[in-house]
Amino acid sequence: MQQTFSCRTLFPAILILMTLSSSAQDLLKSQPPLWSAKPGIAAFEKIENDRLAVAQHTIDQILAVKGARTIDNTLGPYDEAIRQLNAASYFSTLMQQVHPDAAFRDHATAMTTKVSSAQTALSLNRDVYRALASLDISKTDPATRYYIQRQLLEFRLAGVDKDDSTRAKLKTLQDRLTDDQSRFDRNISDDPKSVAVTDASELDGLPQDYIDKHKPGTDGKIHVTTNYPDLFPVLKFANSDGLRRSLWEAFVTRAYAKNREVLRDMMQTRYEIATLLGYSSWADYNAADKMIGNGHNIGEFIEQLDSVSRPLAKREFSMVLAEKQKTKPEAVEVAAYESYRFSELVRRATYDFDSQTVRPYLPYRQVKQGIMDTAAKLFQVSFHQELNAPAWDPSVETWDVIENAKTTGRFYLDMHPRPGKYSHAQMAPVLDGIRGKQLPEAILVCNFAEPTETDPGLMEYGDVVTFFHEFGHLMHHILGGQQQWAGISGISMEADFGEAPSQMLEEWMRSPQVLASFAHHYKTGEPIPADLVARMNRASAFGRAGTVAFQNSLSAISYDVYKDKPESVDLDAIPPRDFQRYTLFISIPAEAHMYASFNHLAGYSSAYYTYMWDKVIAEDFFQQFDQKNLLAGDAPLRYRRLVLEPGGSMSANDLVKNFLGRPQSMAAFQKWMGEEFESVPQTNTVSGK
Ligand SMILES: [Zn+2]
């Protein structure tokens, strides 16, 4: 990597930058914001169909080449097809998640299926595979070589070297899978459950602003939904066990039983795909193009994580149980839904910390500004809002990313809940960046409570961390979006590296310095006191090992759903068994159906381990920064250059090694998990699991 900075390459680099900067401005002009044309359904479909047509045209070009194949006449049009198909896919997927009109969402869902079908057709196009395989890559630059080699692997994983009937079968299966994935997600977002509360005293213990927002409806009842801003405060603060439990039961049974059949169908389809391609399970097949390599390694990683987290999880559990015993002396067990409340009480009692005391420092608008300012300093860019850019909802904002007075990317913020909208928090690419040709664009789709004239929208601290996490994905896509090719741009590297940079950024929200720069009391303007942050950090460290254990149980569920022949899998038995095996909390009967709303079983499938795998890498990364002043030294720029900017132009295992000087280890992660016990002597823990 050092040679990038050597004098020999400096001069051409400057030339490229100069070419870039003039064209970057032209790019911005030629690339209006996503919703500029305010498309209705027909116009939306035309945009999409036009992209599909261009993609088909460039594929025809590849196949029409007479004579010698070159990067220009073969990889060039291939990458153009990728660019068009990705853009079409990003747009339709986004619209099915965020468009306010259900009919539009239906058309978008159908379009996603159509685009995905075209992507699958390309991935199974044997003539295109042969064309790419015949390219002489001996003289190409490393990024181009890596791109071609990785595409050839993906082609083989798609079955391109199989006979005609197998390929036709694979295409049918892929189309079916895409359709099922969309249905699985839609069934979840179309089934927002709620609990009707008849007695207002059920809300006792909740913050006043929450109670103010939950007045009885015309039926005289208070409706509390399973949306995150409604759900988590109840789990943590409501005194009423009845309300906490019934809301949790509603939450874990969303989309049940509808999604049971959809999931069974996905499992069967995936198993058939994997076995047609010579793998014994979907988990094995799905791991073949990832850092982790194969299904067996997923199982190993889950066990390894279990052994490093269990001793700390036990220490935490004994404290949670003791808290429950204060009101129920005979208790010997704690249910998962109860753990939110009792952990919160431990934080208050043991660490002198009440998370409510932080919220007044976290009004939404200030947080948003603070997160963007922090990212701007860390990545040495600035942001400029495009006012009056039209969007599908008036609350959506459009921003440019500026570097050296030049626009290098654009992003959108769609941050508040609406009926029918995707109900989690995520970043999604909107366009892949191509140096000199297309600015990278991305969007955050979140569900934070919207501030109003009278309500500043005070955020939970955890939501602030989520916000920065998603912003980390966004910056990764944009900073990695200056590649020569769409197919290696942004977050296109191995999928199980994707959460590492964003999880690394979560740690920044624990720095007293960083927080004090924007977390100012919404009434007094006083910056958040350093001792409050210190107490919060210690308190928020409490529960980490338990959370890791819980996440590990979800990884196990995701692996167990896909590691065997579907007919030998008893779906309803998996969640209780894996909760029991990897967490210390007891499972309640409704949780047997949680797979129906576990949306990652559609997209991530067997790769949910990614979150913890990347958490290990993230903590290792974070320790490379100056812990007293995160922005000091060369770590921020080295990180940007070595980890984010390469996008998908090399293996993520190399990105890790280039920045750390070695492969990742679990040491930093272990330290992070047990931080609340640092310099606290170990007391006796409960025996048992
Ligand atoms: Zn993420």
Boltz pocket constraint, residues with backbone or C-beta under 6 A from the ligand:
constraints:
  - pocket:
      binder: B
      contacts: [[A, 469], [A, 470], [A, 473], [A, 498], [A, 499], [A, 502]]
      max_distance: 6.0
